Amino acid sequence: MPSGEYLLYGSYNLPFTQHRLIKTDAQGNELSSFLENTYQTNLLPMTERNFFQNQTNLHLIESFHPYVYQFENDSLERVAQMDFGSYAIPDYFWEEDIMESFGKMSESGFANLHGVFEDEQLMLLSIHVQKPEGIFKELVFIDKSTDKVQKLSTNLNEDMLYHYPIGIEDGEVMFLTYRSVMLDDLPQNSLEKIQKEIPEQDFDYPVILKTKIQFDE
């Protein structure tokens, strides 16, 4: 934090985590705590990104919860909630061992918040959807001045061009992709404009692609 203090996220792993979010000083002394952890069954440690610094706003998301939080002035406020419908995390997930519940949940499919990005003009909520037939993303773009919403669906196996959003800058969305994906998926007229910027090399390489979002009238 700018103050020299730290925010630490510990997920659902009892008995090590009594509160999933804590604030400490530089020496590790706990100053405040949030999101009391009541999860009682066995859960493997999660590998996830929880914090998203969007200009002056600090957002927090958690695996298996549909909420977006904002941390400000030593308080945690819920600023968005997603409705995943039939892909919402079922109640039994919180009551059974993960080795049993996760397998059942994967058979029917489930959704999970994967990222939140924002600037003055635009907000993007990235939703990971895991189904028996594959891994998908639902990208929800919100025009903050008009509240218009635009959605984009991607497939890890077929639509990798816009599958990995990494930020928003000056109203443009940034995606992490690869040169080979751009050659396969970008229209020819767009490729011609950037051909010199993505020269052929011995190996494929990552590229940051910036694009504007067109909202329906």
C-alpha positions as CSV (number, residue, x, y, z in Angstrom):
1,M,0.0,0.0,0.0
2,P,1.2,3.6,-0.5
3,S,1.3,3.9,3.3
4,G,3.9,1.2,3.6
5,E,1.3,-1.2,5.0
6,Y,0.3,-4.5,3.3
7,L,-2.9,-6.3,2.3
8,L,-2.6,-10.1,2.4
9,Y,-5.2,-12.5,1.0
10,G,-5.2,-16.0,2.5
11,S,-8.1,-17.8,0.7
12,Y,-10.2,-20.4,2.6
13,N,-7.4,-22.5,4.1
14,L,-8.3,-23.1,7.8
15,P,-6.8,-23.2,10.4
16,F,-4.2,-20.9,8.9
17,T,-6.7,-18.3,7.7
18,Q,-9.2,-16.9,10.2
19,H,-9.9,-13.9,7.9
20,R,-9.3,-14.2,4.2
21,L,-8.1,-10.5,4.0
22,I,-5.9,-8.8,6.5
23,K,-3.9,-5.6,6.6
24,T,-0.5,-5.5,8.4
25,D,2.2,-3.0,9.0
26,A,5.7,-3.5,7.5
27,Q,6.7,-5.8,10.4
28,G,3.8,-8.1,9.8
29,N,1.6,-7.1,12.8
30,E,-2.0,-7.4,12.0
31,L,-3.9,-4.1,11.9
32,S,-7.3,-5.0,10.6
33,S,-9.1,-7.9,9.1
34,F,-12.0,-8.6,6.7
35,L,-14.0,-11.5,5.2
36,E,-14.2,-13.9,8.2
37,N,-13.3,-17.4,7.1
38,T,-15.9,-20.1,8.1
39,Y,-14.9,-22.8,5.6
40,Q,-14.6,-26.1,7.5
41,T,-13.7,-28.8,4.9
42,N,-10.4,-29.5,3.1
43,L,-9.5,-27.2,0.3
44,L,-6.3,-27.2,-1.7
45,P,-4.4,-23.8,-1.9
46,M,-5.6,-21.7,-4.7
47,T,-3.3,-20.2,-7.4
48,E,-5.2,-17.0,-8.2
49,R,-4.8,-13.3,-8.6
50,N,-7.0,-11.4,-6.1
51,F,-5.8,-7.8,-6.3
52,F,-6.4,-5.5,-9.2
53,Q,-4.9,-1.9,-9.0
54,N,-7.0,0.2,-11.4
55,Q,-5.6,3.7,-11.3
56,T,-6.5,4.9,-7.8
57,N,-9.0,2.1,-7.2
58,L,-7.9,-1.2,-5.6
59,H,-10.3,-4.1,-6.4
60,L,-10.4,-7.6,-4.9
61,I,-12.0,-10.8,-6.2
62,E,-12.1,-14.3,-4.7
63,S,-12.4,-17.7,-6.2
64,F,-15.9,-19.2,-6.0
65,H,-17.5,-15.9,-5.1
66,P,-19.4,-13.6,-7.5
67,Y,-18.4,-10.3,-5.8
68,V,-16.1,-7.5,-6.7
69,Y,-14.8,-5.5,-3.7
70,Q,-13.1,-2.1,-3.5
71,F,-10.7,-1.4,-0.7
72,E,-10.6,2.3,0.3
73,N,-10.0,4.2,3.5
74,D,-9.4,1.0,5.5
75,S,-12.8,-0.4,4.5
76,L,-13.9,-3.1,2.1
77,E,-17.0,-2.3,0.0
78,R,-18.8,-4.7,-2.4
79,V,-19.2,-2.7,-5.6
80,A,-20.5,-5.4,-8.0
81,Q,-22.2,-8.8,-7.9
82,M,-22.4,-11.2,-10.9
83,D,-25.4,-13.5,-11.6
84,F,-23.9,-16.7,-13.0
85,G,-27.3,-18.4,-13.3
86,S,-26.9,-22.2,-13.8
87,Y,-23.1,-21.8,-13.5
88,A,-23.2,-20.4,-10.0
89,I,-21.2,-22.3,-7.4
90,P,-23.6,-24.8,-5.8
91,D,-24.2,-24.9,-2.1
92,Y,-22.8,-28.4,-1.7
93,F,-19.4,-27.1,-2.7
94,W,-19.0,-25.4,0.7
95,E,-20.1,-28.5,2.6
96,E,-18.2,-31.3,1.0
97,D,-14.5,-32.2,0.5
98,I,-13.2,-30.4,-2.6
99,M,-12.0,-33.7,-4.1
100,E,-15.7,-34.8,-4.2
101,S,-17.4,-31.4,-4.8
102,F,-15.1,-30.1,-7.5
103,G,-15.5,-33.2,-9.7
104,K,-19.3,-32.9,-9.5
105,M,-19.3,-29.2,-10.1
106,S,-17.0,-29.7,-13.2
107,E,-19.5,-32.1,-14.7
108,S,-22.2,-29.5,-14.8
109,G,-20.0,-26.5,-15.3
110,F,-19.3,-23.5,-13.2
111,A,-18.3,-19.8,-13.5
112,N,-15.7,-17.8,-11.6
113,L,-14.6,-14.2,-11.6
114,H,-11.2,-14.0,-13.2
115,G,-10.4,-10.3,-13.3
116,V,-11.6,-6.7,-13.1
117,F,-10.1,-3.8,-15.0
118,E,-11.2,-0.2,-15.1
119,D,-10.3,3.4,-16.2
120,E,-12.3,6.6,-16.2
121,Q,-14.4,5.5,-19.2
122,L,-14.7,1.7,-19.1
123,M,-15.0,-1.3,-16.8
124,L,-14.3,-4.9,-17.8
125,L,-15.3,-8.0,-15.8
126,S,-13.6,-11.2,-17.0
127,I,-15.5,-14.4,-16.1
128,H,-13.9,-17.8,-16.4
129,V,-16.5,-20.5,-17.4
130,Q,-15.5,-24.1,-17.1
131,K,-17.7,-26.6,-18.9
132,P,-17.3,-30.3,-19.8
133,E,-16.7,-29.3,-23.4
134,G,-14.0,-26.8,-22.6
135,I,-12.8,-23.5,-21.0
136,F,-14.5,-20.3,-22.0
137,K,-14.4,-16.6,-21.0
138,E,-17.3,-14.2,-20.8
139,L,-16.0,-10.6,-21.0
140,V,-18.5,-8.0,-19.8
141,F,-17.6,-4.4,-20.9
142,I,-19.5,-1.5,-19.2
143,D,-19.5,2.0,-20.5
144,K,-19.4,4.0,-17.2
145,S,-20.9,7.2,-18.7
146,T,-23.9,5.5,-20.2
147,D,-24.2,2.1,-18.4
148,K,-24.3,0.4,-21.7
149,V,-23.1,-3.2,-21.6
150,Q,-21.3,-5.2,-24.3
151,K,-20.4,-8.9,-24.0
152,L,-17.8,-11.0,-25.7
153,S,-17.5,-14.8,-25.5
154,T,-14.1,-16.5,-26.1
155,N,-13.0,-20.1,-26.2
156,L,-9.5,-21.2,-25.0
157,N,-9.3,-23.7,-27.9
158,E,-10.5,-21.5,-30.7
159,D,-10.7,-17.8,-29.8
160,M,-7.4,-16.9,-28.0
161,L,-7.1,-13.5,-29.6
162,Y,-9.2,-11.9,-26.9
163,H,-9.0,-14.6,-24.2
164,Y,-6.5,-12.9,-21.8
165,P,-7.4,-9.3,-21.0
166,I,-4.7,-7.6,-18.9
167,G,-5.8,-4.0,-18.4
168,I,-7.5,-0.8,-19.7
169,E,-5.7,2.3,-20.7
170,D,-7.2,5.5,-22.1
171,G,-10.4,3.7,-23.1
172,E,-8.6,0.9,-24.9
173,V,-8.6,-2.7,-23.7
174,M,-5.3,-4.6,-23.6
175,F,-5.0,-8.3,-24.3
176,L,-2.1,-10.7,-24.0
177,T,-1.9,-12.9,-27.1
178,Y,0.7,-14.3,-29.5
179,R,1.9,-13.5,-33.0
180,S,0.7,-16.8,-34.4
181,V,-2.8,-16.1,-33.0
182,M,-2.9,-12.6,-34.5
183,L,-1.9,-14.0,-37.9
184,D,-4.7,-16.6,-37.7
185,D,-7.5,-14.4,-36.3
186,L,-7.0,-10.8,-37.2
187,P,-8.6,-9.5,-40.5
188,Q,-6.1,-9.0,-43.3
189,N,-6.6,-5.2,-43.4
190,S,-5.7,-5.0,-39.7
191,L,-2.7,-7.2,-40.1
192,E,-1.4,-5.0,-42.9
193,K,-1.3,-2.0,-40.6
194,I,0.8,-3.7,-37.9
195,Q,2.9,-6.2,-40.0
196,K,6.1,-4.3,-39.3
197,E,5.5,-4.3,-35.6
198,I,5.2,-8.1,-35.4
199,P,8.1,-9.4,-37.6
200,E,8.7,-13.1,-38.1
201,Q,11.2,-14.6,-35.7
202,D,12.6,-18.0,-35.0
203,F,10.0,-18.7,-32.3
204,D,6.5,-17.5,-31.6
205,Y,6.3,-14.7,-29.1
206,P,3.7,-12.8,-26.9
207,V,2.2,-9.6,-28.1
208,I,0.1,-7.0,-26.2
209,L,-2.9,-6.1,-28.4
210,K,-4.8,-2.8,-27.7
211,T,-8.3,-2.3,-29.1
212,K,-11.4,-0.2,-28.6
213,I,-14.8,-1.6,-27.7
214,Q,-17.8,-0.7,-29.9
215,F,-21.0,-0.5,-27.9
216,D,-24.3,-1.2,-29.7
217,E,-26.6,1.8,-30.2
